[in-house]
Every structure is written in C-alpha cells, then in structure tokens.
Amino acid sequence: MEEELLMIPGPVPVIPRIRKAMSKPMIFHRGDEFAQMYSEIVENLKSIFQTRNDLFVLSGSGTCAMEAAIGNLIRRTNIAGKTELEGCVTVANGKFGERFKEIAERYGADVTPAHFDWGHSIELEPVKEALDNCPNLKVVTMVHNETSVGMLNPAKEVGKLVKKHDAIFVLDCITSIGGDEAPVDTIGADIAIVGSQKCLGTPPGLAALSVSENAWDLIRENPRRPYYQDLVAYKKSFDKKQTPYTPALPLFFALQEALAVIREEGMAKRIERHRRMSKAIRAAVTSLGLRLFPTLNEVSDYSNTVTATSIPQELTDDQLRGGMRKRGVIVAGGQGDLKGKIFRIASMGNITSTEILRTIEVLEQVLKENEFIEEEGSGLDAAKEVLSTTP
C-alpha cells in the first residue's frame, strides 16, 4: 500500500532504519543490555537538551511528561490547619500552553494565567505582572514552540523573569528539542520536556524530561506525587540504569537508533536543515498569495518545525486540506477556534527537501484547481531558491 506523506507536527514519517530497529527481539528489561542502552540514550539526550540535569525517559506521550512535571511539583500545603494552594502561572498563546493550565488545575494549583490570543506573541510585561500577582508562586509553565499556531516563544526572556521569583520553570520543548536551538540550562528551564514523535523522528509513545536540583527540592517535599509518574522513583531506578516500571522496549530500540541518526547528522546541521526547510515553506506560501498566521513581536519568531498559514476566504478547509490528501499529502488543520481557519505544514524530524517540494507542488495543484492561482510554479521556485542556499 502506497504511504501517504505525513506533513503534520507529529507523528512524523519514520525512516526505514528506525522502523527496522523496532523489530529487534525482546530483551530482559532488567538486564545489562537494557541498562547499557538506557544509559546511552540518556547521555545522548542530555547532549541534545544541552543540560547537566538528571534526565529520564517515560513510556508515554509528551502530555504524559507534562502531567509528570505538574503532578510531581504541585502539592497542597497545610499551614496552621489551613490548606494553602500552591501558585502556578501558566504562560500561553496556543492550545498546548493552555493544556498546562488544565493539568495544573486538575492537580489543585492556584492558577494565574498569563494568556494571549492564539497566534499572538507573548508579551513580557503581562507575564511579569502575573508573576508579581500570583500568591504562593511555585511553578511557571510555558511552551517553547507552540505548534498549534506555528510560533517560537521567548523562553530565555521568560526564564529570566521566573528566576527573579525563585520559582520552578517548566518548559515544553516537545517540538523544539532536536530541531531548533533549545539550550535547556542556558534558558533556565528546571524541567524541560521532549516527545519522541516530533523532531527526534521516532514513533509516538515516549517522552523525556530533565529535572534540575531546584525542582528536586520541591518534588521531594510533595507527599502526593503520582504513582506511575513518580520522578523520585525514576531517579532511584536510574541509579541501576533501569526504569521503575516496564519500558516500551520497541520504542526504546527506535529511540536509540534515532539518536544515532542525529549524531551522524550533527545537531548544528540538523537545526540548520530545519530552519532552511521552514524558511522555504514560508517563502513558498507567501509567493502563492497566502498569509502566514502568527503575529510576531520583537521577542517571538516563526517556528522552525511547523508553519501555520491562514486558509484564504475563497477556500474551505476541505477544499484545501482535503484536496491535498486526495493527492497523498496530509497537512494539519487548525485546532479549537482556529479549526477551518488555518493549515499547518511540518518540517521536523527526518523530513527532507524532497518532502517539502512535494508538499508545495501538491499545494499549488490544489490552489490552481480551486482557481486561487492562475499558474503553478511560483511556490516551488521560491522554495527551491531557499533550499539551494548554502548555509
């Protein structure tokens, strides 16, 4: 069966050598072979995270790691017979930033949102005000690369504000680590998260997170940590190079191979490839008369792993995305209130220029079929010009 080309922000296409790794025979998950593999995976991930902090791999998606971070940090404190909620500021300008708010409320945090319209840049002054006004502030959350709107958020700038308040900074790097600059320690992220099916280029089902010493101080004080996601249990198990519960072995095999692919390419070249591909997509869609969706300011930028573009009023979502799927290319739509208003093209993982050009070619075919453009070719020419540029 001919495969459709997945150009969505995860899961991304998985190259054959990584698929093949998943077909290895099962091993004893408490034996030396797994211990060696897990140790290698963690060291390679630490290098990609650019962190000296502890790091663990969880069998679960990126949301699993988001919940692990919040569930381990947030606790109810009893002072003089009164229950005091711990304060959490959630910085958001898209679906996944708002997901942190939902998780924090579920775990009983007193949430102060610093939320902006989806697709609008995060402004530092309102964030500062939220931090100043949040009672008993303990945790601040933000998404580094908000794929729901195609925007790269100012992690380092927000990290500086968080540090002034001596709070724990939880940063969702699920779609930036492995495809863009995300130096966790330099940014000041106490907990940083990545998902396997994004820039790392493996199937869904694993997530990794790093944990700073400051975060450990708060985590250890929490008597109601989650059971399956208990990070203290992960830390104790890692002393023996094990996971506390049965790991998803085929996915660990895939991750080990994916990290080998990343080492071979080199992170600097990988990041540059992602940047060039996203720049090519932006050049192509704008040359076709389409409008990029996000609204930027001086501290934000376009995402290097997914490009969000407004669907023109002349077309419906079904005409545009449906027409592309009929031609074998799947791009993502909008979420929430943006459903039917934008479409998103990924440029993450092991996607190459070949897939980018095929996607633009199909987009042009659909636009011409629906009489939005008269002639095909300008988008492809713009993309090719960018892709041929030597870094």
C-alpha positions in Angstrom: 0.0 0.0 0.0 1.4 3.4 -1.0 2.1 5.5 2.0 0.5 9.0 2.4 3.1 11.7 3.1 2.6 12.9 6.7 3.5 16.6 6.9 1.9 17.2 10.3 3.6 18.2 13.5 3.8 14.7 14.8 3.7 11.9 14.4 6.3 12.4 11.7 7.5 10.0 9.0 9.8 7.3 10.4 12.7 6.4 8.2 13.4 2.7 7.4 16.4 2.2 9.7 14.4 3.4 12.7 11.5 1.2 11.8 13.8 -1.8 11.5 15.2 -1.2 14.9 11.8 -1.8 16.4 11.7 -5.3 15.0 14.6 -6.5 17.3 13.9 -9.4 19.6 12.7 -8.5 23.1 15.4 -8.3 25.8 15.3 -8.7 29.6 14.3 -5.2 30.7 16.2 -5.7 34.0 19.4 -6.9 32.4 22.7 -5.4 31.5 21.7 -5.0 27.8 18.9 -2.7 28.6 20.9 -0.8 31.3 23.6 -0.1 28.7 21.0 1.0 26.1 19.2 3.3 28.6 22.4 4.9 29.8 23.4 5.6 26.2 20.0 7.1 25.4 20.1 9.4 28.4 23.6 10.6 27.7 22.7 11.4 24.1 19.5 13.1 25.1 21.4 15.2 27.7 23.7 16.4 24.9 20.7 17.4 22.7 18.9 19.1 25.7 22.3 20.8 26.5 21.7 20.0 30.1 23.7 18.7 33.1 20.5 17.9 35.0 19.0 14.5 35.6 17.1 13.1 32.7 14.6 10.2 32.4 12.6 8.6 29.6 8.9 7.9 30.2 6.7 5.4 28.4 4.0 7.8 27.4 3.5 10.8 25.1 4.6 14.4 25.6 1.4 15.1 27.6 2.4 12.3 29.9 5.6 14.2 30.7 3.7 17.5 31.1 1.5 15.8 33.7 4.5 14.2 35.4 6.1 17.6 35.8 3.0 19.3 37.3 1.9 16.3 39.3 5.3 16.0 41.0 5.7 19.7 41.7 2.2 20.8 42.8 1.1 20.0 46.3 -1.4 21.2 48.9 0.3 22.6 52.0 -1.4 22.6 55.4 -0.4 25.6 57.4 -1.9 26.0 60.9 -4.8 23.8 60.0 -5.5 25.7 56.7 -4.9 24.3 53.2 -2.9 26.7 51.1 -2.8 26.2 47.4 0.5 26.5 45.6 0.6 29.2 42.9 1.2 28.4 39.3 1.5 30.9 36.4 0.7 29.4 33.0 2.0 31.4 30.1 0.2 30.5 26.9 -0.7 31.7 23.4 -2.0 28.4 21.9 -3.5 25.0 22.6 -0.6 23.3 24.4 0.2 26.2 26.6 -3.4 26.2 27.8 -3.1 22.4 28.4 -0.7 23.2 31.2 -3.4 25.3 32.8 -5.9 22.3 32.6 -3.3 20.0 34.2 -2.3 22.4 36.9 -6.0 23.0 37.9 -6.6 19.2 38.0 -3.7 18.9 40.5 -5.1 21.6 42.7 -2.9 24.5 41.9 -4.0 28.1 42.3 -3.5 29.1 38.6 -2.8 32.6 37.5 -3.0 32.6 33.7 -0.8 34.9 31.5 -2.7 34.0 28.3 -2.7 35.7 25.0 -4.8 35.3 21.9 -3.8 32.2 19.9 -1.2 33.2 17.4 -0.3 36.5 19.1 3.2 37.0 20.6 3.8 36.6 24.3 4.4 40.0 25.8 6.8 40.1 28.8 5.2 42.9 30.8 1.9 41.0 31.3 3.9 37.9 32.2 5.8 39.9 34.8 2.6 41.2 36.2 1.2 37.7 36.5 4.3 36.5 38.4 4.1 39.5 40.7 0.5 38.9 41.5 0.4 35.1 41.9 0.0 34.2 45.5 2.4 31.5 46.9 4.1 31.2 43.4 5.9 27.9 43.0 5.7 26.9 39.3 5.7 28.7 35.9 4.8 26.8 32.7 5.3 27.7 29.1 5.5 26.1 25.6 8.7 26.9 23.8 7.5 26.1 20.3 3.7 26.4 20.1 2.8 24.2 17.1 -0.9 25.0 17.3 0.0 28.4 15.9 3.4 28.0 14.4 5.3 30.3 16.8 8.5 30.1 18.7 8.1 31.7 22.1 10.7 33.8 24.2 11.8 31.0 26.5 15.0 32.7 27.7 13.4 36.0 28.4 10.6 34.4 30.4 13.1 32.2 32.2 14.9 35.3 33.5 11.7 36.6 34.9 10.9 33.3 36.6 14.4 33.2 38.2 13.8 36.6 39.8 10.8 35.0 41.6 12.7 31.8 42.7 10.1 29.7 41.0 10.4 26.4 39.1 10.3 26.9 35.3 8.6 24.1 33.4 9.2 24.3 29.6 7.5 22.3 27.0 10.2 21.7 24.3 8.3 18.8 22.8 8.6 20.3 19.3 11.8 22.3 19.6 14.4 19.9 21.1 16.1 18.1 18.3 15.0 20.6 15.6 15.9 24.0 17.0 18.1 25.8 19.5 16.8 24.8 22.9 19.7 25.0 25.4 17.8 23.9 28.5 20.3 25.0 31.1 21.0 28.4 29.4 17.3 29.1 29.1 17.0 28.3 32.8 14.3 25.5 32.5 14.1 23.5 35.6 12.1 20.8 33.9 12.2 20.5 30.1 10.2 18.0 28.0 10.6 16.4 24.6 8.3 13.9 22.8 9.5 11.1 20.6 7.3 11.6 17.6 8.4 15.1 16.8 11.9 16.4 16.0 13.6 13.2 17.2 11.8 11.3 14.4 10.6 8.2 16.2 7.1 6.8 16.6 4.8 8.1 19.3 4.9 6.7 22.8 8.0 8.0 24.6 8.8 11.3 26.3 11.8 12.5 28.1 12.2 15.2 30.7 15.2 16.8 32.5 15.0 17.8 36.2 17.1 20.4 38.0 18.3 20.4 41.6 15.9 23.2 42.4 13.0 21.2 41.0 14.1 18.2 43.1 13.8 20.3 46.3 10.1 20.9 45.6 9.4 17.4 44.3 10.8 15.6 47.3 8.5 17.7 49.6 5.4 16.5 47.8 3.8 13.6 49.6 1.2 13.1 46.9 3.3 12.6 43.8 1.8 10.5 41.0 2.4 6.8 41.3 3.2 5.8 37.7 4.9 9.1 37.0 6.7 9.5 40.3 10.0 11.1 39.4 11.6 10.2 42.7 11.0 6.5 41.7 12.6 7.2 38.3 15.6 8.8 40.0 16.1 5.8 42.3 15.7 3.3 39.4 18.2 5.2 37.2 20.9 4.5 39.8 20.7 1.0 38.4 20.1 2.2 34.8 16.6 1.0 34.9 13.1 2.4 34.7 10.7 1.9 37.7 8.1 0.2 35.5 8.2 -1.9 32.4 9.6 0.2 29.5 8.2 0.2 26.0 11.1 -1.8 24.6 10.5 -1.5 20.8 10.2 2.3 21.2 13.5 2.4 23.2 15.1 0.5 20.3 13.7 3.1 17.9 14.9 6.0 20.1 18.4 4.6 20.3 18.6 4.4 16.5 17.1 7.8 16.1 19.7 9.3 18.3 22.4 7.6 16.3 20.9 9.3 13.2 21.0 12.6 14.9 24.7 12.1 16.0 25.6 11.2 12.4 23.9 14.3 11.0 25.2 16.6 13.8 22.9 18.9 15.7 24.2 22.1 14.1 23.5 20.7 10.6 20.1 19.3 11.8 19.0 22.6 13.2 20.1 24.4 10.0 18.2 21.9 7.9 15.0 22.5 9.9 15.5 26.3 9.6 16.0 26.1 5.9 13.0 23.9 5.3 10.7 26.1 7.3 12.0 29.2 5.6 11.4 27.5 2.2 7.8 26.8 3.2 7.2 30.3 4.3 8.7 31.7 1.1 6.6 29.3 -0.9 3.2 30.0 0.7 3.7 33.8 0.7 4.7 33.7 -3.0 1.4 32.0 -3.7 -0.5 34.9 -2.1 -1.2 33.1 1.2 -0.8 34.8 4.6 1.3 33.4 7.4 -0.9 33.1 10.6 1.2 34.2 13.7 1.5 37.8 14.8 5.1 38.4 15.9 6.8 41.0 18.1 10.5 41.6 19.0 10.8 38.6 21.2 9.0 36.0 19.2 9.6 34.3 15.9 8.2 31.8 13.4 8.5 28.2 14.4 11.3 26.3 12.6 9.4 23.0 12.8 5.9 23.9 11.7 4.5 26.7 9.5 0.9 27.9 10.2 -0.8 29.6 7.3 -4.3 31.2 7.0 -6.8 29.5 4.7 -8.0 32.1 2.3 -11.7 33.1 2.4 -12.1 31.8 -1.1 -11.4 28.2 0.0 -12.7 25.8 2.6 -10.6 23.5 4.8 -12.0 20.5 2.9 -11.0 22.0 -0.4 -7.5 22.8 0.7 -6.5 20.0 3.1 -9.0 17.5 1.6 -7.7 18.3 -1.9 -4.1 17.7 -0.7 -4.9 14.4 1.0 -6.6 13.2 -2.2 -3.1 13.7 -3.7 -1.4 11.7 -1.0 -0.2 14.6 1.3 -1.6 15.2 4.7 -1.1 18.6 6.4 -2.6 19.6 9.7 -5.6 21.8 10.3 -6.4 24.4 13.0 -7.4 23.4 16.5 -10.1 24.9 18.7 -11.4 28.2 17.4 -8.8 28.0 14.5 -10.4 24.9 13.1 -11.1 25.6 9.4 -9.1 28.8 9.5 -5.5 27.7 9.2 -3.4 24.8 7.9 0.0 23.7 9.2 2.9 22.1 7.4 5.5 20.4 9.5 9.3 20.5 8.8 10.5 18.4 11.6 12.3 15.1 12.3 13.9 13.4 9.3 11.8 15.2 6.7 14.0 16.3 3.8 13.8 18.9 0.9 12.2 16.2 -1.2 9.1 16.0 1.0 9.0 19.8 1.3 8.9 20.2 -2.5 6.3 17.5 -3.0 4.1 19.2 -0.4 4.4 22.6 -2.1 3.8 21.1 -5.5 0.6 19.5 -4.3 -0.5 22.7 -2.6 -0.1 24.5 -5.9 -2.2 21.9 -7.7 -5.0 22.4 -5.2 -4.8 26.2 -5.3 -5.0 26.1 -9.1 -7.8 23.6 -9.2 -9.8 25.9 -7.0 -8.9 29.0 -9.1 -7.0 30.7 -6.3 -3.9 31.0 -8.5 -3.7 31.0 -12.3 -0.4 29.3 -12.8 1.6 26.8 -10.8 5.3 27.2 -10.2 6.0 30.3 -8.1 5.8 28.4 -4.8 8.1 25.7 -6.0 10.6 28.3 -7.4 10.6 30.2 -4.1 11.1 27.0 -2.0 13.9 25.7 -4.3 15.7 29.1 -4.1 15.8 28.8 -0.3 16.7 25.1 -0.2 19.6 25.6 -2.6 21.1 28.3 -0.5 24.4 27.3 1.2 24.2 28.0 5.0 
